[in-house]
Amino acid sequence: MSRLKSIRGNSAFSAACALVCLLAASPAASNSPQVSVQNPSALRFGTFAVPNSGFREVSPRGGISSGGIFALDDTGVGPARFVVQYDRGNNGRRELNLVIEIVFSAPSTYAQGGITARLSRYQIDLPGYGAVRPGQVIRIEMPNCRQRVCSRAFNLGGRIDVDRNFGGGLVEIPIVVDAAVISVR
């Protein structure tokens, strides 16, 4: 299991947003098989001003759409990158066909200092998926795994809706990502 956390922002009329995956891996012996989810690149919404309310959406390919906001800086905007890894726990070379399922939980609403933010509309670039609902099972197949660690990477986009009454500041919305090995053949 891993934890995905943080949408960040600062300054009175801006919000810069990012998601960071924090691993909550259970302790396991080095020779025990285990699955993990890495997040080498966070979901970034950039810096923008919100007079009253607005949204910004980032697609898995990096496309940006916005409404009701004034973009201050788009240089850091982009989708999150995830890598699902299966470590077989030994150096065996026997071919494995893996099926791993992941689930993104529903994000909570963030409220602080006159700002309310909600993360929604997950989008993923895995074949067979597009828009992903919280709680939806996403199946990842890794055929012909012969290395000790096999992995599959994908990008995740999303939408942030922001309401502002006054002020501005840091925004962090935790999201739980669960991963489970379904089949090893």
Buried (B, 14 or more C-beta within 10 A) or exposed (E): BBBBBBBBBEBEBBBBBBBBBEEEEEEEEEEEBBBBBBBEBBBBBBBBBBEEBBBBBBBBEEEBEBEBBEBBEBEEBBBBBBBBBBBBBEEEEEEBEBBBBBBBBEBEEBEEEEBBBBBBBBBBBBEEBEEBEBEEEBEBEBEEBEEEEBBBBBBBBBBBBBBBEEEBBBBBBBBBBBBEEEEBE
